[in-house]
Amino acid sequence: MVDFFIGLFLANLIVSLFTSRLHMLIFWYALNSFSLGVAALLIGKDLHDDPMILTGIVTILLKSFILPYVLKYLSKKFELKRQITPNIKIPYAIILAPAVIVFTFYLSEPILGGISSHQNYVAISIAAMFLSLILMLEHKNIAPKIIGFLSMENALFLLGISATGGMPMLVELGIFFDLLMAIVVINLLFKKEEMQNV
């Protein structure tokens, strides 16, 4: 069951590379975060790790519902363009996404020897980081760049729970604090883009 949600996590990120509407990109991010939260819940349940289960619940609530709502609200408030055209053309992106995934599995092979469990999840999380970086680079608008940054944070979170078999609660709280600070930065960047569009 964990494999299904990890696969869904990666699939949502790949689809977001081809998305040309802002609200759909926010929806794919919400689904990406939901998949990550459920995967964290299931891994925490397998490891009997209560902090991990709590983190999965908070991830689902915060990143799947609250943060997408804030992003939609700010995009309407600042009247950002709903049409976001990627700089990379779709045929090239279709070739690039699988190439990045295959390259990542090849690149992470020496690292995986020291990890006893969830080896494929580590490779997927590294691939997700590269795909998030592409998402940030392929758009001129600030909103997709922010979603790419948040997706990269999701990938780092997956890397943490899969490579270490669970993270200390202090680290998890630190990640959520960074996310709350990111909301403040997002608000400021949206204001900046609105001023540039005027």
Contact map, one row per residue, 1 for C-alpha under 8 A:
111110000000000000000000000000000000000000000000000000000000000000000000000000000000000000000000000000000000000000000000000000000000000000000000000000000000000000000000000000000000000000000000000000
111111000000000000000000000000000000001001100000000000000000000000000000000000000000000000000000000000000000000000000000000000000000000000000000000000000000000000000000000000000000000000000000000000
111111100000000000000000000000000000000000000000000000000000000000000000000000000000000000000000000000000000000000000000000000000000000000000000000000000000000000000000000000000000000000000000000000
111111110000000000000000000000000000000000000000000000000000000000000000000000000000000000000000000000000000000000000000000000000000000000000000000000000000000000000000000000000000000000000000000000
111111111000000000000000000000000011011000000000000000000000000000000000000000000000000000000000000000000000000000000000000000000000000000000000000000000000000000000000000000000000000000000000000000
011111111100000000000000000000000011001000000000000000000000000000000000000000000000000000000000000000000000000000000000100000000000000000000000000000000000000000000000000000000000000000000000000000
001111111110000000000000000000000000000000000000000000000000000000000000000000000000000000000000000000000000000000000000000000000000000000000000000000000000000000000000000000000000000000000000000000
000111111111000000000000000000010010000000000000000000000000000000000000000000000000000000000000000000000000000000000000000000000000000000000000000000000000000000000000000000000000000000000000000000
000011111111100000000000000000111011000000000000000000000000000000000000000000000000000000000000000000000000000000000000000000000000000000000000000000000000000000000000000000000000000000000000000000
000001111111110000000000000000010000000000000000000000000000000000000000000000000000000000000000000000000000000000000000000100010000000000000000000000000000000000000000000000000000000000000000000000
000000111111111000000000000000000000000000000000000000000000000000000000000000000000000000000000000000000000000000000000000000000000000000000000000000000000000000000000000000000000000000000000000000
000000011111111100000000000110110000000000000000000000000000000000000000000000000000000000000000000000000000000000000000000000000000000000000000000000000000000000000000000000000000000000000000000000
000000001111111110000000000110010000000000000000000000000000000000000000000000000000000000000000000000000000000000000000000000010011000000000000000000100000000000000000000000000000000000000000000000
000000000111111111000000000000000000000000000000000000000000000000000000000000000000000000000000100000000000000000000000000000000010000000000000000000000000000000000000000000000000000000000000000000
000000000011111111100000000100000000000000000000000000000000000000000000000000000000000000000000000000000000000000000000000000000000000000000000000000000000000000000000000000000000000000000000000000
000000000001111111100000100110000000000000000000000000000000000000000000000000000000000000000000000000000000000000000000000000000000001000000000000000000000000000000000000000000000000000000000000000
000000000000111111100000000000000000000000000000000000000000000000000000000000000000010000001000000000000000000000000000000000000010011000000000000000000000000000000000000000000000000000000000000000
000000000000011111110000000000000000000000000000000000000000000000000000000000000000010001001000000000000000000000000000000000000000000000000000000000000000000000000000000000000000000000000000000000
000000000000001111111101100000000000000000000000000000000000000000000000000000000001000000000000000000000000000000000000000000000000000000000000000000000000000000000000000000000000000000000000000000
000000000000000001111101100000000000000000000000000000000000000000000000000000000011110000000000000000000000000000000000000000000000000000000000000000000000000000000000000000000000000000000000000000
000000000000000000111111100000000000000000000000000000000000000000000000000000000111100000000000000000000000000000000000000000000000000000000000000000000000000000000000000000000000000000000000000000
000000000000000000111111110000000000000000000000000000000000000000000000000000001111000000000000000000000000000000000000000000000000000000000011000000000000000000000000000000000000000000000000000000
000000000000000000001111111000000000000000000000000000000000000000000001000000000100000000000000000000000000000000000000000000000000000000000000000000000000000000000000000000000000000000000000000000
000000000000000000111111111100000000000000000000000000000000000000000000000000000000000000000000000000000000000000000000000000000000000000000000000000000000000000000000000000000000000000000000000000
000000000000000100111111111110000000000000000000000000000000000000000000000000000000000000000000000000000000000000000000000000000000000000000001001000000000000000000000000000000000000000000000000000
000000000000000000000111111111000000000000000000000000000000000000010011000000000000000000000000000000000000000000000000000000000000000000000000001000000000000000000000000000000000000000000000000000
000000000000000000000011111111100000000000000000000000000000000000010000000000000000000000000000000000000000000000000000000000000000000000000000000000000000000000000000000000000000000000000000000000
000000000001101100000001111111110000000000000000000000000000000000000000000000000000000000000000000000000000000000000000000000000000000000000000000000000000000000000000000000000000000000000000000000
000000000001100100000000111111111000000000000000000000000000000100010000000000000000000000000000000000000000000000000000000000000000000000000000001000100000000000000000000000000000000000000000000000
000000000000000000000000011111111100000000000000000000000000001110010000000000000000000000000000000000000000000000000000000000000000000000000000000000000000000000000000000000000000000000000000000000
000000001001000000000000001111111110000000000000000000000000000100000000000000000000000000000000000000000000000000000000000000000000000000000000000000000000000000000000000000000000000000000000000000
000000011101100000000000000111111111000000000000000000000000000100000000000000000000000000000000000000000000000000000000000000000000000000000000000000100000000000000000000000000000000000000000000000
000000001000000000000000000011111111100000000000000000000011001100000000000000000000000000000000000000000000000000000000000000000000000000000000000000000100000000000000000000000000000000000000000000
000000000000000000000000000001111111110000000000000000000011001100000000000000000000000000000000000000000000000000000000000000000000000000000000000000000000000000000000000000000000000000000000000000
000011011000000000000000000000111111111000000000000000000000000000000000000000000000000000000000000000000000000000000000000000000000000000000000000000000000000000000000000000000000000000000000000000
000011001000000000000000000000011111111100000000000000010011000000000000000000000000000000000000000000000000000000000000000000000000000000000000000000000100010000000000000000000000000000000000000000
000000000000000000000000000000001111111110000000000000111111000000000000000000000000000000000000000000000000000000000000000000000000000000000000000000000000000000000000000000000000000000000000000000
000010000000000000000000000000000111111111000000000000011001000000000000000000000000000000000000000000000000000000000000000000000000000000000000000000000000000000000000000000000000000000000000000000
010011000000000000000000000000000011111111100000000000010000000000000000000000000000000000000000000000000000000000000000000000000000000000000000000000000000000000000000000000000000000000000000000000
000000000000000000000000000000000001111111110000000110110000000000000000000000000000000000000000000000000000000000000000000000000000000000000000000000000000010010000000000000000000000000000000000000
000000000000000000000000000000000000111111111000000111111000000000000000000000000000000000000000000000000000000000000000000000000000000000000000000000000000000000000000000000000000000000000000000000
010000000000000000000000000000000000011111111100000010000000000000000000000000000000000000000000000000000000000000000000000000000000000000000000000000000000000000000000000000000000000000000000000000
010000000000000000000000000000000000001111111110000100000000000000000000000000000000000000000000000000000000000000000000000000000000000000000000000000000000000000000000000000000000000000000000000000
000000000000000000000000000000000000000111111111111110000000000000000000000000000000000000000000000000000000000000000000000000000000000000000000000000000000000000000100000000000000000000000000000000
000000000000000000000000000000000000000011111111110010000000000000000000000000000000000000000000000000000000000000000000000000000000000000000000000000000000000000000000000000000000000000000000000000
000000000000000000000000000000000000000001111111100000000000000000000000000000000000000000000000000000000000000000000000000000000000000000000000000000000000000000000000000000000000000000000000000000
000000000000000000000000000000000000000000111111100000000000000000000000000000000000000000000000000000000000000000000000000000000000000000000000000000000000000000001000000000000000000000000000000000
000000000000000000000000000000000000000000011111110000000000000000000000000000000000000000000000000000000000000000000000000000000000000000000000000000000000000000000000000000000000000000000000000000
000000000000000000000000000000000000000000011111111110000000000000000000000000000000000000000000000000000000000000000000000000000000000000000000000000000000000000000100000000000000000000000000000000
000000000000000000000000000000000000000000011001111111000000000000000000000000000000000000000000000000000000000000000000000000000000000000000000000000000000000000000000000000000000000000000000000000
000000000000000000000000000000000000000000010000111111100000000000000000000000000000000000000000000000000000000000000000000000000000000000000000000000000000000000000001100000000000000000000000000000
000000000000000000000000000000000000000110110000111111110000000000000000000000000000000000000000000000000000000000000000000000000000000000000000000000000000000000000110100000000000000000000000000000
000000000000000000000000000000000000000111011000111111111000000000000000000000000000000000000000000000000000000000000000000000000000000000000000000000000000000000000000000000000000000000000000000000
000000000000000000000000000000000000000010000000011111111100000000000000000000000000000000000000000000000000000000000000000000000000000000000000000000000000000000000000000000000000000000000000000000
000000000000000000000000000000000000100110000000001111111110000000000000000000000000000000000000000000000000000000000000000000000000000000000000000000000000000000000000000100000000000000000000000000
000000000000000000000000000000000001111110000000000111111111000000000000000000000000000000000000000000000000000000000000000000000000000000000000000000000000000000000000000000000000000000000000000000
000000000000000000000000000000000000110010000000000011111111100000000000000000000000000000000000000000000000000000000000000000000000000000000000000000000000000000000000000000000000000000000000000000
000000000000000000000000000000000000100000000000000001111111111000000000000000000000000000000000000000000000000000000000000000000000000000000000000000000000000000000000000000000000000000000000000000
000000000000000000000000000000001101100000000000000000111111111100000000000000000000000000000000000000000000000000000000000000000000000000000000000000000000000000000000000000000000000000000000000000
000000000000000000000000000000001101110000000000000000011111111110000000000000000000000000000000000000000000000000000000000000000000000000000000000000000000000000000000000000000000000000000000000000
000000000000000000000000000000000000000000000000000000001111111111000000000000000000000000000000000000000000000000000000000000000000000000000000000000000000000000000000000000000000000000000000000000
000000000000000000000000000000000000000000000000000000000111111111100000000000000000000000000000000000000000000000000000000000000000000000000000000000000000000000000000000000000000000000000000000000
000000000000000000000000000001001100000000000000000000000111111111110000000000000000000000000000000000000000000000000000000000000000000000000000000000000000000000000000000000000000000000000000000000
000000000000000000000000000011111100000000000000000000000011111111110000000000000000000000000000000000000000000000000000000000000000000000000000000000000000000000000000000000000000000000000000000000
000000000000000000000000000001000000000000000000000000000001111111111000000000000000000000000000000000000000000000000000000000000000000000000000000000000000000000000000000000000000000000000000000000
000000000000000000000000000000000000000000000000000000000000111111111100000000000000000000000000000000000000000000000000000000000000000000000000000000000000000000000000000000000000000000000000000000
000000000000000000000000000000000000000000000000000000000000011111111110000000000000000000000000000000000000000000000000000000000000000000000000000000000000000000000000000000000000001000000000000000
000000000000000000000000011011000000000000000000000000000000001111111111000000000000000000000000000000000000000000000000000000000000000000000000000000000000000000000000000000000000000000000000000000
000000000000000000000000000000000000000000000000000000000000000011111111100000000000000000000000000000000000000000000000000000000000000000000000000000000000000000000000000000000000000000000000000000
000000000000000000000000000000000000000000000000000000000000000001111111110000000000000000000000000000000000000000000000000000000000000000000000000000000000000000000000000000000000000000000000000000
000000000000000000000000010000000000000000000000000000000000000000111111111000000000000000000000000000000000000000000000000000000000000000000000000000000000000000000000000000000000000000000000000000
000000000000000000000010010000000000000000000000000000000000000000011111111100000000000000000000000000000000000000000000000000000000000000000000000000000000000000000000000000000000000000000000000000
000000000000000000000000000000000000000000000000000000000000000000001111111110000000000000000000000000000000000000000000000000000000000000000000000000000000000000000000000000000000000000000000000000
000000000000000000000000000000000000000000000000000000000000000000000111111111000000000000000000000000000000000000000000000000000000000000000000000000000000000000000000000000000000000000100100000000
000000000000000000000000000000000000000000000000000000000000000000000011111111110000000000000000000000000000000000000000000000000000000000000000000000000000000000000000000000000000000000000100000000
000000000000000000000000000000000000000000000000000000000000000000000001111111110000000000000000000000000000000000000000000000000000000000000000000000000000000000000000000000000000000000000000000000
000000000000000000000000000000000000000000000000000000000000000000000000111111100000000000000000000000000000000000000000000000000000000000000000000000000000000000000000000000000000000000000000000000
000000000000000000000000000000000000000000000000000000000000000000000000011111110000000000000000000000000000000000000000000000000000000000000000000000000000000000000000000000000000000000000110010000
000000000000000000000000000000000000000000000000000000000000000000000000001111111000000000000000000000000000000000000000000000000000000000000000000000000000000000000000000000000000000000000000010000
000000000000000000000000000000000000000000000000000000000000000000000000001101111100000000000000000000000000000000000000000000000000000000000000000000000000000000000000000000000000000000000000110000
000000000000000000000100000000000000000000000000000000000000000000000000000000111111000000000000000000000000000000000000000000000000000000000000000000000000000000000000000000000000000000000000000000
000000000000000000001110000000000000000000000000000000000000000000000000000000011111000000000000000000000000000000000000000000000000000000000000000000000000000000000000000000000000000000000000000000
000000000000000000011100000000000000000000000000000000000000000000000000000000001111100000000000000000000000000000000000000000000000000000000000000000000000000000000000000000000000000000000000000000
000000000000000000111100000000000000000000000000000000000000000000000000000000001111110000000000000000000000000000000000000000000000000000101001000000000000000000000000000000000000000000000000000000
000000000000000000011000000000000000000000000000000000000000000000000000000000000011111000000000000000000000000000000000000000000000000000100000000000000000000000000000000000000000000000000000000000
000000000000000011010000000000000000000000000000000000000000000000000000000000000001111110000000000000000000000000000000000000000000000001110000000000000000000000000000000000000000000000000000000000
000000000000000000000000000000000000000000000000000000000000000000000000000000000000111110000000000000000000000000000000000000000000000001110000000000000000000000000000000000000000000000000000000000
000000000000000000000000000000000000000000000000000000000000000000000000000000000000011111011000000000000000000000000000000000000000000001000000000000000000000000000000000000000000000000000000000000
000000000000000000000000000000000000000000000000000000000000000000000000000000000000011111111000000000000000000000000000000000000000000000000000000000000000000000000000000000000000000000000000000000
000000000000000001000000000000000000000000000000000000000000000000000000000000000000000111111100000000000000000000000000000000000000000000000000000000000000000000000000000000000000000000000000000000
000000000000000000000000000000000000000000000000000000000000000000000000000000000000000011111110000000000000000000000000000000000000000000000000000000000000000000000000000000000000000000000000000000
000000000000000000000000000000000000000000000000000000000000000000000000000000000000000111111111000000000000000000000000000000000000000000000000000000000000000000000000000000000000000000000000000000
000000000000000011000000000000000000000000000000000000000000000000000000000000000000000111111111100000000000000000000000000000000000000000000000000000000000000000000000000000000000000000000000000000
000000000000000000000000000000000000000000000000000000000000000000000000000000000000000001111111110000000000000000000000000000000000000000000000000000000000000000000000000000000000000000000000000000
000000000000000000000000000000000000000000000000000000000000000000000000000000000000000000111111111000000000000000000000000000000000000000000000000000000000000000000000000000000000000000000000000000
000000000000000000000000000000000000000000000000000000000000000000000000000000000000000000011111111100000000000000000000000000000000000000000000000000000000000000000000000000000000000000000000000000
000000000000010000000000000000000000000000000000000000000000000000000000000000000000000000001111111110000000000000000000000000000010000000000000000000000000000000000000000000000000000000000000000000
000000000000000000000000000000000000000000000000000000000000000000000000000000000000000000000111111111000000000000000000000000000000000000000000000000000000000000000000000000000000000000000000000000
000000000000000000000000000000000000000000000000000000000000000000000000000000000000000000000011111111100000000000000000000000000000000000000000000000000000000000000000000000000000000000000000000000
000000000000000000000000000000000000000000000000000000000000000000000000000000000000000000000001111111110000000000000000000000100110000000000000000000000000000000000000000000000000000000000000000000
000000000000000000000000000000000000000000000000000000000000000000000000000000000000000000000000111111111000000000000000000100100000000000000000000000000000000000000000000000000000000000000000000000
000000000000000000000000000000000000000000000000000000000000000000000000000000000000000000000000011111111100000000000000000000000000000000000000000000000000000000000000000000000000000000000000000000
000000000000000000000000000000000000000000000000000000000000000000000000000000000000000000000000001111111110000000000000000000000000000000000000000000000000000000000000000000000000000000000000000000
000000000000000000000000000000000000000000000000000000000000000000000000000000000000000000000000000111111111000000000000001101100000000000000000000000000000000000000000000000000000000000000000000000
000000000000000000000000000000000000000000000000000000000000000000000000000000000000000000000000000011111111100000000000001100100000000000000000000000000000000000000000000000000000000000000000000000
000000000000000000000000000000000000000000000000000000000000000000000000000000000000000000000000000001111111100000000000000000000000000000000000000000000000000000000000000000000000000000000000000000
000000000000000000000000000000000000000000000000000000000000000000000000000000000000000000000000000000111111110000000000000000000000000000000000000000000000000000000000000000000000000000000000000000
000000000000000000000000000000000000000000000000000000000000000000000000000000000000000000000000000000011111111100000000001001000000000000000000000000000000000000000000000000000000000000000000000000
000000000000000000000000000000000000000000000000000000000000000000000000000000000000000000000000000000001111111110000000000000000000000000000000000000000000000000000000000000000000000000000000000000
000000000000000000000000000000000000000000000000000000000000000000000000000000000000000000000000000000000011111110000000000000000000000000000000000000000000000000000000000000000000000000000000000000
000000000000000000000000000000000000000000000000000000000000000000000000000000000000000000000000000000000001111111100000000000000000000000000000000000000000000000000000000000000000000000000000000000
000000000000000000000000000000000000000000000000000000000000000000000000000000000000000000000000000000000001111111100010010000000000000000000000000000000000000000000000000000000000000000000000000000
000000000000000000000000000000000000000000000000000000000000000000000000000000000000000000000000000000000000111111110000000000000000000000000000000000000000000000000000000000000000000000000000000000
000000000000000000000000000000000000000000000000000000000000000000000000000000000000000000000000000000000000001111110000000000000000000000000000000000000000000000000000000000000000000000000000000000
000000000000000000000000000000000000000000000000000000000000000000000000000000000000000000000000000000000000001111111110000000000000000000000000000000000000000000100000000000000000000000000000000000
000000000000000000000000000000000000000000000000000000000000000000000000000000000000000000000000000000000000000011111110000000000000000000000000000000000000000000000000000000000000000000000000000000
000000000000000000000000000000000000000000000000000000000000000000000000000000000000000000000000000000000000000000111110000000000000000000000000000000000000000001101000000000000000000000000000000000
000000000000000000000000000000000000000000000000000000000000000000000000000000000000000000000000000000000000000000111111110000000000000000000000000000000000000001100000000000000000000000000000000000
000000000000000000000000000000000000000000000000000000000000000000000000000000000000000000000000000000000000000100111111111000000000000000000000000000000000000001100000000000000000000000000000000000
000000000000000000000000000000000000000000000000000000000000000000000000000000000000000000000000000000000000000000000111111100000000000000000000000000000000000000000000000000000000000000000000000000
000001000000000000000000000000000000000000000000000000000000000000000000000000000000000000000000000000000000000000000111111110000000000000000000000000000000011001000000000000000000000000000000000000
000000000000000000000000000000000000000000000000000000000000000000000000000000000000000000000000000000000000000100000111111111000000000000000000000000000000011001100000000000000000000000000000000000
000000000000000000000000000000000000000000000000000000000000000000000000000000000000000000000000000000011001000000000011111111100000000000000000000000000000000000000000000000000000000000000000000000
000000000100000000000000000000000000000000000000000000000000000000000000000000000000000000000000000010011000000000000001111111110000000000000000000000000000000000000000000000000000000000000000000000
000000000000000000000000000000000000000000000000000000000000000000000000000000000000000000000000000000000000000000000000111111111000000000000000000000000011011000000000000000000000000000000000000000
000000000000000000000000000000000000000000000000000000000000000000000000000000000000000000000000000000010001000000000000011111111100000000000000000000000011001000000000000000000000000000000000000000
000000000000000000000000000000000000000000000000000000000000000000000000000000000000000000000000000110011000000000000000001111111110000000000000000000000000000000000000000000000000000000000000000000
000000000100100000000000000000000000000000000000000000000000000000000000000000000000000000000000000000000000000000000000000111111111000000000000000000110010000000000000000000000000000000000000000000
000000000000000000000000000000000000000000000000000000000000000000000000000000000000000000000000000000000000000000000000000011111111100000000000000000110011000000000000000000000000000000000000000000
000000000000000000000000000000000000000000000000000000000000000000000000000000000000000000000000000100000000000000000000000001111111110000000000000000000000000000000000000000000000000000000000000000
000000000000110010000000000000000000000000000000000000000000000000000000000000000000000000000000100100000000000000000000000000111111111000000000000000000000000000000000000000000000000000000000000000
000000000000100000000000000000000000000000000000000000000000000000000000000000000000000000000000000000000000000000000000000000011111111100000000000110110000000000000000000000000000000000000000000000
000000000000000000000000000000000000000000000000000000000000000000000000000000000000000000000000000000000000000000000000000000001111111110000000000110010000000000000000000000000000000000000000000000
000000000000000010000000000000000000000000000000000000000000000000000000000000000000000000000000000000000000000000000000000000000111111111000000000100000000000000000000000000000000000000000000000000
000000000000000110000000000000000000000000000000000000000000000000000000000000000000000000000000000000000000000000000000000000000011111111100001100100000000000000000000000000000000000000000000000000
000000000000000000000000000000000000000000000000000000000000000000000000000000000000000000000000000000000000000000000000000000000001111111100001111110000000000000000000000000000000000000000000000000
000000000000000000000000000000000000000000000000000000000000000000000000000000000000000000000000000000000000000000000000000000000000111111110000100000000000000000000000000000000000000000000000000000
000000000000000000000000000000000000000000000000000000000000000000000000000000000000011100000000000000000000000000000000000000000000011111110000000000000000000000000000000000000000000000000000000000
000000000000000000000000000000000000000000000000000000000000000000000000000000000001111000000000000000000000000000000000000000000000001111111101100000000000000000000000000000000000000000000000000000
000000000000000000000000000000000000000000000000000000000000000000000000000000000000011000000000000000000000000000000000000000000000000011111100100000000000000000000000000000000000000000000000000000
000000000000000000000000000000000000000000000000000000000000000000000000000000000001000000000000000000000000000000000000000000000000000000111111100000000000000000000000000000000000000000000000000000
000000000000000000000000000000000000000000000000000000000000000000000000000000000000000000000000000000000000000000000000000000000000000000111111110000000000000000000000000000000000000000001100100000
000000000000000000000100000000000000000000000000000000000000000000000000000000000000000000000000000000000000000000000000000000000000000000001111111000000000000000000000000000000000000000000100000000
000000000000000000000100100000000000000000000000000000000000000000000000000000000001000000000000000000000000000000000000000000000000001100101111111100000000000000000000000000000000000000000000000000
000000000000000000000000000000000000000000000000000000000000000000000000000000000000000000000000000000000000000000000000000000000000001110111111111110000000000000000000000000000000000000000000000000
000000000000000000000000000000000000000000000000000000000000000000000000000000000000000000000000000000000000000000000000000000000000000100000111111111000000000000000000000000000000000001000000000000
000000000000000000000000110010000000000000000000000000000000000000000000000000000000000000000000000000000000000000000000000000000000000100000011111111100000000000000000000000000000000000000000000000
000000000000000000000000000000000000000000000000000000000000000000000000000000000000000000000000000000000000000000000000000000000001111100000001111111110000000000000000000000000000000000000000000000
000000000000000000000000000000000000000000000000000000000000000000000000000000000000000000000000000000000000000000000000000000000001100100000000111111111000000000000000000000000000000000000000000000
000000000000000000000000000000000000000000000000000000000000000000000000000000000000000000000000000000000000000000000000000000000000000000000000011111111100000000000000000000000000000000000000000000
000000000000100000000000000010010000000000000000000000000000000000000000000000000000000000000000000000000000000000000000000000011001000000000000001111111110000000000000000000000000000000000000000000
000000000000000000000000000000000000000000000000000000000000000000000000000000000000000000000000000000000000000000000000000000011001100000000000000111111111000000000000000000000000000000000000000000
000000000000000000000000000000000000000000000000000000000000000000000000000000000000000000000000000000000000000000000000000000000000000000000000000011111111100000000000000000000000000000000000000000
000000000000000000000000000000001001000000000000000000000000000000000000000000000000000000000000000000000000000000000000000000000000000000000000000001111111110000000000000000000000000000000000000000
000000000000000000000000000000000000000000000000000000000000000000000000000000000000000000000000000000000000000000000000000011011000000000000000000000111111111000000000000000000000000000000000000000
000000000000000000000000000000000000000000000000000000000000000000000000000000000000000000000000000000000000000000000000000011001000000000000000000000011111111100000000000000000000000000000000000000
000000000000000000000000000000000000000000000000000000000000000000000000000000000000000000000000000000000000000000000000000000000000000000000000000000001111111110000000000000000000000000000000000000
000000000000000000000000000000000001000100000000000000000000000000000000000000000000000000000000000000000000000000000000110010000000000000000000000000000111111111000000000000000000000000000000000000
000000000000000000000000000000000000000000000000000000000000000000000000000000000000000000000000000000000000000000000000110011000000000000000000000000000011111111100000000000000000000000000000000000
000000000000000000000000000000000000000000000000000000000000000000000000000000000000000000000000000000000000000000000000000000000000000000000000000000000001111111111110000000000000000000000000000000
000000000000000000000000000000000000000100000000000000000000000000000000000000000000000000000000000000000000000000000000000000000000000000000000000000000000111111111110000000000000000000000000000000
000000000000000000000000000000000000000000000000000000000000000000000000000000000000000000000000000000000000000000001110110000000000000000000000000000000000011111111100000000000000000000000000000000
000000000000000000000000000000000000000000000000000000000000000000000000000000000000000000000000000000000000000000101110010000000000000000000000000000000000001111111100000000000000000000000000000000
000000000000000000000000000000000000000000000000000000000000000000000000000000000000000000000000000000000000000000000000000000000000000000000000000000000000000111111110000000000000000000000000000000
000000000000000000000000000000000000000000000010000000000000000000000000000000000000000000000000000000000000000000001000000000000000000000000000000000000000000111111110000000000000000000000000000000
000000000000000000000000000000000000000000010000100100000000000000000000000000000000000000000000000000000000000000000000000000000000000000000000000000000000000111111111000000000000000000000000000000
000000000000000000000000000000000000000000000000000100000000000000000000000000000000000000000000000000000000000000000000000000000000000000000000000000000000000110011111101100000000000000000000000000
000000000000000000000000000000000000000000000000001000000000000000000000000000000000000000000000000000000000000000000000000000000000000000000000000000000000000000000111111100000000000000000000000000
000000000000000000000000000000000000000000000000001100000000000000000000000000000000000000000000000000000000000000000000000000000000000000000000000000000000000000000011111110000000000000000000000000
000000000000000000000000000000000000000000000000000000000000000000000000000000000000000000000000000000000000000000000000000000000000000000000000000000000000000000000001111111000000000000000000000000
000000000000000000000000000000000000000000000000000000000000000000000000000000000000000000000000000000000000000000000000000000000000000000000000000000000000000000000011111111100000000000000000000000
000000000000000000000000000000000000000000000000000000100000000000000000000000000000000000000000000000000000000000000000000000000000000000000000000000000000000000000011111111110000000000000000000000
000000000000000000000000000000000000000000000000000000000000000000000000000000000000000000000000000000000000000000000000000000000000000000000000000000000000000000000000111111111000000000000000000000
000000000000000000000000000000000000000000000000000000000000000000000000000000000000000000000000000000000000000000000000000000000000000000000000000000000000000000000000011111111100000000000000000000
000000000000000000000000000000000000000000000000000000000000000000000000000000000000000000000000000000000000000000000000000000000000000000000000000000000000000000000000001111111110000000000000000000
000000000000000000000000000000000000000000000000000000000000000000000000000000000000000000000000000000000000000000000000000000000000000000000000000000000000000000000000000111111111000000000000000000
000000000000000000000000000000000000000000000000000000000000000000000000000000000000000000000000000000000000000000000000000000000000000000000000000000000000000000000000000011111111100000000000000000
000000000000000000000000000000000000000000000000000000000000000000000000000000000000000000000000000000000000000000000000000000000000000000000000000000000000000000000000000001111111110000000000000000
000000000000000000000000000000000000000000000000000000000000000000000000000000000000000000000000000000000000000000000000000000000000000000000000000000000000000000000000000000111111111000000000000000
000000000000000000000000000000000000000000000000000000000000000000000000000000000000000000000000000000000000000000000000000000000000000000000000000000000000000000000000000000011111111100000000000000
000000000000000000000000000000000000000000000000000000000000000000000000000000000000000000000000000000000000000000000000000000000000000000000000000000000000000000000000000000001111111110000000000000
000000000000000000000000000000000000000000000000000000000000000000000000000000000000000000000000000000000000000000000000000000000000000000000000000000000000000000000000000000000111111111000000000000
000000000000000000000000000000000000000000000000000000000000000000100000000000000000000000000000000000000000000000000000000000000000000000000000000000000000000000000000000000000011111111100000000000
000000000000000000000000000000000000000000000000000000000000000000000000000000000000000000000000000000000000000000000000000000000000000000000000000000000000000000000000000000000001111111110000000000
000000000000000000000000000000000000000000000000000000000000000000000000000000000000000000000000000000000000000000000000000000000000000000000000000000000000000000000000000000000000111111111000000000
000000000000000000000000000000000000000000000000000000000000000000000000000000000000000000000000000000000000000000000000000000000000000000000000010000000000000000000000000000000000011111111100000000
000000000000000000000000000000000000000000000000000000000000000000000000010000000000000000000000000000000000000000000000000000000000000000000000000000000000000000000000000000000000001111111110000000
000000000000000000000000000000000000000000000000000000000000000000000000000000000000000000000000000000000000000000000000000000000000000000000000000000000000000000000000000000000000000111111111000000
000000000000000000000000000000000000000000000000000000000000000000000000000000000000000000000000000000000000000000000000000000000000000000000100000000000000000000000000000000000000000011111111100000
000000000000000000000000000000000000000000000000000000000000000000000000011001000000000000000000000000000000000000000000000000000000000000000110000000000000000000000000000000000000000001111111110000
000000000000000000000000000000000000000000000000000000000000000000000000000001000000000000000000000000000000000000000000000000000000000000000000000000000000000000000000000000000000000000111111111000
000000000000000000000000000000000000000000000000000000000000000000000000000000000000000000000000000000000000000000000000000000000000000000000000000000000000000000000000000000000000000000011111111100
000000000000000000000000000000000000000000000000000000000000000000000000000000010000000000000000000000000000000000000000000000000000000000000100000000000000000000000000000000000000000000001111111110
000000000000000000000000000000000000000000000000000000000000000000000000000001110000000000000000000000000000000000000000000000000000000000000000000000000000000000000000000000000000000000000111111111
000000000000000000000000000000000000000000000000000000000000000000000000000000000000000000000000000000000000000000000000000000000000000000000000000000000000000000000000000000000000000000000011111111
000000000000000000000000000000000000000000000000000000000000000000000000000000000000000000000000000000000000000000000000000000000000000000000000000000000000000000000000000000000000000000000001111111
000000000000000000000000000000000000000000000000000000000000000000000000000000000000000000000000000000000000000000000000000000000000000000000000000000000000000000000000000000000000000000000000111111
000000000000000000000000000000000000000000000000000000000000000000000000000000000000000000000000000000000000000000000000000000000000000000000000000000000000000000000000000000000000000000000000011111
